[in-house]
């Protein structure tokens, strides 16, 4: 139980830190992307505005020459030293007036983007495919030059921001890698802290186990004396007891056997904790063992008028510890009878099977009891756990049976699980390797 608790605590620590880290990384990455985008777009908008102001005289001269039908287009090849900044000036009809072009490899793609410009857009960031099949990131801004309400020209300024994009991507990837490293470190720290937290729990459980073991051993002697005393009184022919006294003696004897079963269960669990119990495997008939268990529980079933149905497709031989398998079957069938409604059925099914891991035996015990909610399907195998104390008050038991059943199955390297829904009964399934 402690290792599971430690793993759950580690998972919780890591999940909480991971969510915090993911949120932090998401905010930082979004901030980097948005900040870079805003900075570059503002920069290119200012550049487009400055170019429009600087070229206003040329645009005015262009329109004067157009009226005189003498028009020239100026295309400059003295692009800036990096080739990253460029501009195009188009008149109201989309005719090129002047251009300071980008590096040759970008020209065709950039010109296509400008000619397909949506007039409603003021800025645009786009990926353009180059002739060498590489991708460049280019940012554009458009600035209209007007005289009153008349559109004279539109200035399209652009900049190749591929280098910025690559640095940004590398920064984000580096941040994510560092985050994964921190998450791994958080898992290690969480595992360490969970171990520190579970130390008091381990010590408490160890003390409890020792107390249970000691108390169980100490109770066996007085219980034996008590049984002997009861039987001596019953056998004393000179001592005449009233019917009421005999009834009290009978009830005391029943309570003795109930207490004895509880002490035996506690001793079994105490020995499993210390590893004192060793399995004694041998070949035996599982069918005959099951029939013995059913005979032992016949009186209990008859008291509630429960019909126990036993089905085995053949006489099944099992290589296991017969005493423990008997105990396992007794616990499962006894529980099914105790929790089933009166005048109902309990079915027990045995089947020899084979899978990739080898031969195994499947044991199925089905009842018509109140069922088990999904959230309790694992907890029912814990010691002293009972789903509903008020519902279980009238049902004899200590909450140790299924814990012992779990240990028996685990000791045989098998599996045990339950299929159940509230109000629809329960189906306990046990798989025991038959090697």
C-alpha positions as CSV (number, residue, x, y, z in Angstrom):
1,X,0.0,0.0,0.0
2,X,2.8,2.4,0.9
3,X,4.5,2.1,-2.6
4,X,1.2,2.8,-4.3
5,X,0.7,5.8,-2.0
6,X,4.1,7.1,-2.8
7,X,3.5,6.7,-6.5
8,X,0.2,8.5,-6.3
9,X,1.8,11.4,-4.3
10,X,4.6,11.6,-6.9
11,X,2.1,11.6,-9.7
12,X,0.1,14.4,-8.0
13,X,3.3,16.5,-7.3
14,X,4.5,16.0,-10.9
15,X,1.1,16.7,-12.4
16,X,0.6,19.9,-10.4
17,X,4.2,21.1,-11.2
18,X,3.7,20.0,-14.9
19,X,0.5,22.0,-15.2
20,X,2.2,25.1,-13.7
21,X,5.2,24.7,-15.9
22,X,3.0,24.2,-19.0
23,X,1.1,27.3,-18.1
24,X,4.3,29.3,-17.6
25,X,5.8,28.1,-20.8
26,X,2.6,28.8,-22.7
27,X,2.5,32.3,-21.4
28,X,6.2,33.0,-22.1
29,X,6.0,31.5,-25.6
30,X,2.8,33.5,-26.3
31,X,4.5,36.6,-25.0
32,X,7.6,36.1,-27.1
33,X,5.5,35.5,-30.3
34,X,3.1,38.3,-29.7
35,X,5.9,40.7,-28.6
36,X,8.0,39.9,-31.7
37,X,5.0,40.3,-33.9
38,X,3.9,43.6,-32.5
39,X,7.4,45.0,-32.6
40,X,8.1,44.0,-36.2
41,X,4.7,45.1,-37.5
42,X,5.0,48.5,-35.8
43,X,8.5,48.8,-37.2
44,X,7.4,48.0,-40.8
45,X,4.4,50.3,-40.5
46,X,6.6,53.2,-39.5
47,X,9.0,52.3,-42.3
48,X,6.1,52.3,-44.9
49,X,5.0,55.7,-43.5
50,X,8.5,57.2,-43.8
51,X,9.0,55.8,-47.3
52,X,5.6,57.4,-48.3
53,X,6.7,60.8,-46.9
54,X,10.1,60.5,-48.6
55,X,8.6,59.5,-52.0
56,X,5.8,62.0,-51.9
57,X,7.6,64.4,-54.3
58,X,8.3,61.6,-56.7
59,X,4.7,60.4,-56.7
60,X,3.5,64.0,-57.4
61,X,6.0,64.3,-60.2
62,X,4.8,60.9,-61.6
63,X,1.2,62.1,-61.8
64,X,2.3,65.3,-63.6
65,X,4.3,63.4,-66.1
66,X,1.4,61.0,-66.6
67,X,-0.8,64.0,-67.5
68,X,1.9,64.9,-70.0
69,X,1.9,61.2,-71.0
70,X,5.6,60.9,-70.1
71,X,5.8,58.2,-67.5
72,X,8.8,56.2,-66.2
73,X,9.2,53.4,-63.7
74,X,12.2,53.5,-61.4
75,X,13.4,50.2,-60.2
76,X,16.4,50.4,-57.9
77,X,18.9,47.6,-57.5
78,X,20.8,49.2,-54.7
79,X,18.8,47.3,-52.1
80,X,20.1,47.7,-48.5
81,X,23.2,45.7,-47.6
82,X,21.2,42.9,-46.0
83,X,18.6,42.7,-48.7
84,X,16.0,42.4,-46.0
85,X,14.1,45.7,-46.4
86,X,12.4,46.6,-49.7
87,X,9.4,48.6,-51.0
88,X,7.1,48.9,-54.0
89,X,5.0,51.9,-54.9
90,X,1.9,51.3,-57.1
91,X,-0.4,53.9,-58.4
92,X,-4.2,53.8,-58.0
93,X,-4.5,51.5,-61.0
94,X,-1.9,49.0,-59.7
95,X,0.8,50.1,-62.0
96,X,4.3,50.0,-60.6
97,X,5.8,53.5,-60.1
98,X,9.0,52.7,-58.1
99,X,10.6,49.8,-56.4
100,X,13.5,49.1,-54.2
101,X,13.6,45.3,-54.6
102,X,14.7,42.6,-52.2
103,X,17.4,40.1,-53.0
104,X,16.7,38.3,-56.3
105,X,15.6,35.0,-54.7
106,X,12.7,36.8,-53.0
107,X,11.6,39.0,-55.8
108,X,9.0,36.8,-57.6
109,X,7.4,35.6,-54.4
110,X,7.3,39.1,-52.9
111,X,5.8,40.7,-56.0
112,X,3.1,38.0,-56.1
113,X,2.1,38.7,-52.5
114,X,1.9,42.5,-53.2
115,X,-0.2,42.0,-56.4
116,X,-2.7,39.8,-54.5
117,X,-2.9,42.2,-51.6
118,X,-6.3,42.6,-49.8
119,X,-7.0,46.3,-49.6
120,X,-8.5,45.8,-46.1
121,X,-5.2,44.6,-44.7
122,X,-2.7,47.1,-43.3
123,X,0.0,44.5,-42.3
124,X,0.6,40.9,-43.2
125,X,3.0,38.2,-42.1
126,X,3.4,35.3,-44.6
127,X,5.6,32.4,-45.5
128,X,6.9,32.4,-49.0
129,X,8.4,29.5,-50.9
130,X,11.7,30.2,-52.6
131,X,12.9,28.7,-55.9
132,X,15.3,26.5,-53.9
133,X,12.2,25.1,-52.0
134,X,13.2,26.7,-48.7
135,X,10.7,28.9,-46.8
136,X,11.2,32.6,-45.9
137,X,9.1,34.6,-43.5
138,X,8.2,38.1,-44.8
139,X,6.3,40.9,-43.1
140,X,4.5,43.6,-45.1
141,X,2.8,46.9,-44.5
142,X,0.7,49.1,-46.8
143,X,0.4,52.8,-46.6
144,X,-1.9,54.8,-48.9
145,X,-0.8,58.2,-50.2
146,X,-3.8,60.5,-50.8
147,X,-4.5,64.0,-51.9
148,X,-7.8,64.9,-50.3
149,X,-10.1,61.9,-51.0
150,X,-8.1,60.9,-54.1
151,X,-5.8,57.9,-53.9
152,X,-2.5,58.7,-55.5
153,X,-0.5,55.6,-54.7
154,X,0.1,52.8,-52.2
155,X,3.4,52.1,-50.7
156,X,4.2,48.5,-49.8
157,X,7.1,48.1,-47.5
158,X,8.4,44.7,-46.5
159,X,11.1,43.0,-44.6
160,X,12.6,39.5,-44.6
161,X,12.2,38.4,-40.9
162,X,13.3,34.8,-41.5
163,X,16.2,35.2,-39.1
164,X,13.9,36.5,-36.4
165,X,11.5,33.6,-36.9
166,X,14.3,31.1,-36.6
167,X,15.7,32.6,-33.5
168,X,12.2,32.7,-32.0
169,X,11.6,29.0,-32.9
170,X,15.0,28.0,-31.4
171,X,14.2,30.0,-28.2
172,X,10.8,28.3,-27.8
173,X,12.3,24.8,-28.5
174,X,15.1,25.5,-26.0
175,X,12.5,26.7,-23.4
176,X,10.5,23.5,-24.0
177,X,13.6,21.3,-23.6
178,X,14.5,23.1,-20.4
179,X,10.9,22.6,-19.2
180,X,11.0,18.9,-19.9
181,X,14.2,18.7,-17.9
182,X,12.7,20.6,-15.0
183,X,9.6,18.3,-15.2
184,X,11.9,15.3,-14.9
185,X,13.7,16.9,-11.9
186,X,10.3,17.7,-10.4
187,X,9.3,14.1,-10.7
188,X,12.5,13.0,-8.9
189,X,12.0,15.6,-6.2
190,X,8.4,14.6,-5.9
191,X,9.3,11.0,-5.5
192,X,11.8,12.0,-2.8
193,X,9.3,14.2,-0.9
194,X,6.7,11.5,-1.2
195,X,9.1,9.1,0.4
196,X,9.7,11.5,3.3
197,X,6.0,12.0,3.7
198,X,5.3,8.2,3.8
199,X,8.0,7.5,6.4
200,X,5.6,8.2,9.4
201,X,3.0,6.2,7.6
202,X,5.3,3.2,7.2
203,X,6.3,3.5,10.9
204,X,2.7,3.7,11.9
205,X,1.7,0.7,9.8
206,X,4.7,-1.3,11.1
207,X,3.6,-0.6,14.7
208,X,0.0,-1.5,13.9
209,X,1.1,-4.8,12.2
210,X,3.3,-5.6,15.2
211,X,0.4,-4.9,17.6
212,X,-2.0,-7.0,15.6
213,X,0.5,-9.9,15.5
214,X,1.2,-9.7,19.2
215,X,-2.4,-9.3,20.1
216,X,-3.5,-12.2,17.9
217,X,-0.9,-14.5,19.5
218,X,-1.9,-13.4,23.0
219,X,-5.6,-13.9,22.3
220,X,-5.2,-17.5,21.3
221,X,-4.5,-18.8,24.8
222,X,-7.4,-17.2,26.6
223,X,-9.7,-18.2,23.7
224,X,-8.7,-21.8,24.1
225,X,-9.3,-21.6,27.8
226,X,-12.7,-20.0,27.2
227,X,-13.8,-22.8,24.8
228,X,-12.6,-25.5,27.2
229,X,-14.6,-23.8,30.0
230,X,-17.8,-23.7,27.9
231,X,-17.4,-27.3,26.8
232,X,-16.7,-28.4,30.4
233,X,-19.9,-26.7,31.6
234,X,-21.9,-28.4,28.8
235,X,-20.4,-31.8,29.6
236,X,-21.0,-31.5,33.4
237,X,-24.0,-33.8,33.9
238,X,-24.4,-32.9,37.5
239,X,-24.9,-29.3,36.6
240,X,-28.5,-28.8,35.4
241,X,-28.9,-25.6,33.4
242,X,-32.1,-23.8,32.5
243,X,-33.1,-23.5,28.9
244,X,-32.2,-19.8,29.0
245,X,-28.7,-20.6,30.4
246,X,-28.2,-23.2,27.6
247,X,-29.2,-20.6,25.0
248,X,-26.7,-18.2,26.5
249,X,-24.0,-20.9,26.4
250,X,-24.8,-21.7,22.8
251,X,-24.6,-18.0,21.8
252,X,-21.3,-17.6,23.8
253,X,-19.9,-20.6,21.8
254,X,-21.0,-19.0,18.5
255,X,-19.3,-15.8,19.5
256,X,-16.2,-17.7,20.4
257,X,-16.0,-19.2,17.0
258,X,-16.6,-15.8,15.4
259,X,-13.8,-14.3,17.5
260,X,-11.6,-17.3,16.7
261,X,-12.0,-16.7,13.0
262,X,-11.1,-13.0,13.4
263,X,-8.0,-13.9,15.4
264,X,-7.0,-16.5,12.7
265,X,-7.5,-13.9,10.0
266,X,-5.4,-11.4,11.9
267,X,-2.7,-14.0,12.4
268,X,-2.8,-14.9,8.7
269,X,-2.3,-11.3,7.7
270,X,0.4,-10.8,10.4
271,X,2.3,-13.8,9.0
272,X,2.0,-12.6,5.4
273,X,3.5,-9.2,6.5
274,X,6.5,-10.9,8.0
275,X,6.8,-13.6,5.2
276,X,6.4,-16.4,7.7
277,X,3.8,-18.2,5.5
278,X,5.2,-20.3,2.8
279,X,3.1,-21.9,0.1
280,X,3.0,-25.7,0.0
281,X,2.2,-26.4,-3.6
282,X,0.9,-29.8,-4.8
283,X,-1.3,-31.3,-7.4
284,X,-5.0,-31.6,-6.2
285,X,-8.5,-31.6,-7.5
286,X,-9.9,-28.1,-7.5
287,X,-13.4,-29.6,-8.2
288,X,-13.3,-31.7,-5.0
289,X,-12.0,-28.7,-2.9
290,X,-14.8,-26.5,-4.2
291,X,-17.4,-29.2,-3.3
292,X,-15.9,-29.4,0.2
293,X,-16.3,-25.6,0.6
294,X,-19.9,-25.8,-0.6
295,X,-20.7,-28.5,1.9
296,X,-19.2,-26.4,4.7
297,X,-21.3,-23.4,3.7
298,X,-24.6,-25.3,3.1
299,X,-26.1,-24.5,6.4
300,X,-25.3,-20.8,5.9
301,X,-26.9,-20.8,2.5
302,X,-29.9,-22.8,3.7
303,X,-30.6,-20.2,6.4
304,X,-31.2,-17.6,3.7
305,X,-32.7,-20.1,1.3
306,X,-30.0,-19.4,-1.2
307,X,-29.4,-21.8,-4.0
308,X,-25.7,-22.3,-4.7
309,X,-25.1,-23.4,-8.3
310,X,-21.8,-25.1,-9.1
311,X,-20.5,-25.6,-12.6
312,X,-17.3,-27.1,-13.8
313,X,-16.8,-28.4,-17.3
314,X,-14.5,-31.1,-16.2
315,X,-12.6,-32.4,-13.2
316,X,-9.9,-29.7,-12.8
317,X,-6.5,-30.4,-11.4
318,X,-4.6,-27.5,-10.0
319,X,-1.0,-27.2,-8.9
320,X,-1.2,-24.8,-5.9
321,X,-1.4,-24.7,-2.1
322,X,-4.7,-26.6,-1.4
323,X,-5.1,-25.1,2.1
324,X,-4.9,-21.6,0.8
325,X,-7.1,-22.3,-2.3
326,X,-9.7,-23.7,0.1
327,X,-9.5,-20.5,2.2
328,X,-9.8,-18.4,-1.0
329,X,-12.9,-20.2,-2.2
330,X,-14.4,-20.1,1.3
331,X,-14.0,-16.4,1.6
332,X,-15.4,-15.6,-1.9
333,X,-18.4,-18.0,-1.6
334,X,-19.1,-17.1,2.0
335,X,-19.1,-13.3,1.1
336,X,-21.5,-14.0,-1.8
337,X,-23.9,-15.8,0.4
338,X,-23.7,-13.2,3.2
339,X,-24.4,-10.3,0.9
340,X,-26.9,-11.9,-1.4
341,X,-30.6,-11.4,-1.0
342,X,-32.7,-14.2,0.5
343,X,-34.3,-16.6,-2.0
344,X,-31.7,-15.9,-4.6
345,X,-28.9,-17.7,-6.4
346,X,-25.1,-17.7,-6.0
347,X,-23.1,-19.4,-8.8
348,X,-19.6,-20.8,-8.8
349,X,-17.9,-21.6,-12.1
350,X,-14.5,-23.3,-12.6
351,X,-12.8,-23.5,-16.0
352,X,-9.3,-24.7,-17.1
353,X,-7.9,-22.3,-19.8
354,X,-4.8,-21.6,-21.8
355,X,-3.2,-18.4,-23.0
356,X,0.2,-17.2,-24.2
357,X,1.6,-17.4,-20.7
358,X,0.6,-21.0,-20.2
359,X,-2.3,-22.9,-18.6
360,X,-4.4,-21.3,-15.8
361,X,-7.6,-21.9,-13.9
362,X,-10.4,-19.4,-13.9
363,X,-12.7,-19.1,-10.9
364,X,-15.9,-17.1,-11.1
365,X,-18.2,-16.4,-8.1
366,X,-21.4,-14.5,-8.9
367,X,-24.0,-13.2,-6.4
368,X,-27.2,-11.1,-6.4
369,X,-26.1,-8.7,-3.7
370,X,-26.3,-4.9,-3.5
371,X,-23.3,-4.5,-5.8
372,X,-20.2,-2.4,-5.5
373,X,-19.8,1.2,-6.7
374,X,-17.0,1.7,-9.2
375,X,-15.0,4.0,-6.9
376,X,-14.7,1.2,-4.3
377,X,-13.7,-1.7,-6.5
378,X,-10.0,-1.5,-5.5
379,X,-10.6,-0.4,-1.9
380,X,-12.6,-3.6,-1.1
381,X,-9.3,-5.5,-1.0
382,X,-7.9,-3.3,1.7
383,X,-7.8,-4.4,5.3
384,X,-10.9,-3.6,7.4
385,X,-12.6,-1.8,4.5
386,X,-16.3,-2.0,4.3
387,X,-18.3,0.0,1.8
388,X,-21.2,1.0,4.0
389,X,-21.0,0.4,7.7
390,X,-24.7,1.0,8.2
391,X,-25.5,-1.5,5.4
392,X,-22.9,-4.0,6.6
393,X,-23.9,-3.8,10.3
394,X,-26.1,-6.9,10.1
395,X,-23.6,-8.8,8.0
396,X,-21.1,-10.7,10.0
397,X,-17.5,-10.0,9.1
398,X,-14.4,-7.9,9.9
399,X,-13.4,-6.6,6.5
400,X,-10.3,-8.9,6.3
401,X,-11.6,-11.6,4.0
402,X,-10.9,-10.0,0.6
403,X,-7.6,-8.7,1.9
404,X,-6.6,-12.3,2.6
405,X,-8.0,-13.4,-0.7
406,X,-5.9,-10.8,-2.5
407,X,-2.8,-12.1,-0.7
408,X,-3.5,-15.7,-1.6
409,X,-4.0,-14.8,-5.3
410,X,-0.8,-12.6,-5.3
411,X,1.2,-15.4,-3.6
412,X,0.2,-17.7,-6.5
413,X,1.1,-15.0,-9.0
414,X,-2.5,-14.7,-10.1
415,X,-5.1,-12.0,-10.6
416,X,-8.3,-11.1,-8.8
417,X,-10.8,-8.5,-9.8
418,X,-14.5,-7.7,-9.6
419,X,-17.2,-6.7,-12.1
420,X,-20.1,-5.0,-10.3
421,X,-22.7,-2.3,-10.5
422,X,-24.8,-1.0,-7.6
423,X,-28.1,-3.0,-7.5
424,X,-26.9,-5.6,-9.9
425,X,-24.8,-8.0,-7.8
426,X,-21.1,-8.7,-8.1
427,X,-18.9,-11.1,-10.1
428,X,-15.5,-12.0,-8.6
429,X,-13.0,-13.4,-11.1
430,X,-9.8,-15.2,-10.0
431,X,-7.1,-16.3,-12.4
432,X,-4.5,-18.8,-11.0
433,X,-1.6,-20.1,-13.1
434,X,-1.5,-23.8,-13.3
435,X,2.1,-24.5,-14.0
